[in-house]
Amino acid sequence: MIKAGIAGAAGYTGGEMLRLLLQHPDVKIVFAQSESKAGKKIYEVHKDIFGTCDLEFSAGISEADVIFLCKGHGEAKQFLMKNPVSNKTKIVDLSQDFRDQETKQFNGREFVYGLPELNHEKIKMADSVANPGCFATAIQLALLPLAKCGLITSDVHINATTGSTGAGQALSESVHFSKRNNNMNAYKVMEHQHEKEIIESMGQLQPSFKQLRFIPQRGAFTRGIFSVQYVNTNEKLEKIEEVYREFYSEHPFTHLVPFEIDLKQVINTNNCFLSLQKVKDQLIIISVIDNLLKGAAGQALQNMNLMFGLSEKTGLQLKANTF
């Protein structure tokens, strides 16, 4: 059995990580760390886990084969500095602290960018993985096949909307019910923190890829990301569809689908659904993911499976909430 620990287990992402690991056939959870909830039963915070797990939150960490860092951005690095981890322990970090070329080196470790559809073989050999951001995941999965064939020859325009869980569990104006309900707004227009990791990783496939025009939005729903990307191209839609099918033929969670897509088709799953349309010389790519699963905890578990030589689908055969 793989002994797994979760640091930052009281938040949304930590809770999803707990739920997934509790159902994984090859994993035993050895600690669930949270400074603010130490000593409390896990089900006192994540009430749906009642009857499934009697673990208590711990203040610190203990020996494990893998640790999932579900800390806030800027907190993961500080946590590791205060809580040294054995070189024998694998790490999957869900913050943005180690995603960039400038930050991937830390304390003798080199964090591999953990997008399986891009770095599948590197992740298998890694002892440390930096999980991609949720927006970054949805956007890159929409664009990777084009970059692989050098087909991004114009500006990439992106309009993507996320649910309220994308802002984390801490209370703020942006997640307050009276602000979020029946409402929508744009934020961090063309300066979102995920842009850097997108440009760096897309550059692995198409070095000429230098910029994108990204407008992130907050939607009046709880979870999920609905992302619309469009670029200029003279290629026929049939050829582009072949490119996408070939690129994702060996990746079990990303699918080019022959119907109109919506969020409910992927919520509570580790799937990304993609849809392609051609309008005159514009290619429109729509991508949808669950921001807490394929955009966070599900992808982290997918990475753990690869790191330990398991099928990447293990523990991730999940049912969508379609109603």
Number of C-alpha atoms within 10 A of each C-alpha: 9 16 16 24 27 28 24 27 28 26 19 21 27 26 23 20 25 24 17 18 22 17 14 16 11 14 18 17 20 18 23 29 26 25 14 12 19 16 14 14 17 26 17 14 16 18 10 13 16 13 8 11 15 11 15 18 26 23 16 14 18 14 15 21 18 24 26 25 28 27 25 16 12 12 16 21 21 11 14 13 12 10 12 10 18 10 12 11 15 22 26 27 27 29 21 23 21 26 27 19 15 7 13 18 15 14 11 7 15 17 25 24 25 28 26 21 19 20 14 16 12 17 24 19 13 22 21 28 29 26 30 28 24 23 25 20 27 29 27 21 24 27 21 24 25 20 19 17 13 14 18 19 13 13 14 17 16 21 18 22 23 25 21 22 18 22 14 13 13 9 9 11 9 13 21 11 13 10 13 19 14 10 12 13 12 13 11 11 12 14 13 13 13 19 18 18 20 24 19 18 22 22 16 15 17 19 13 14 21 14 16 17 15 21 18 22 19 21 22 18 17 15 20 30 33 23 23 21 22 22 20 19 17 11 13 11 15 10 9 20 17 12 16 22 15 12 18 17 12 10 15 13 20 24 18 19 14 10 10 10 16 17 20 17 19 25 25 24 22 28 25 26 24 24 19 22 14 19 10 9 12 14 20 19 20 25 29 32 33 30 32 27 27 30 28 27 29 27 28 27 26 24 26 30 19 22 24 18 11 14 11 20 17 16 19 21 11 15 12 16 12 11 5
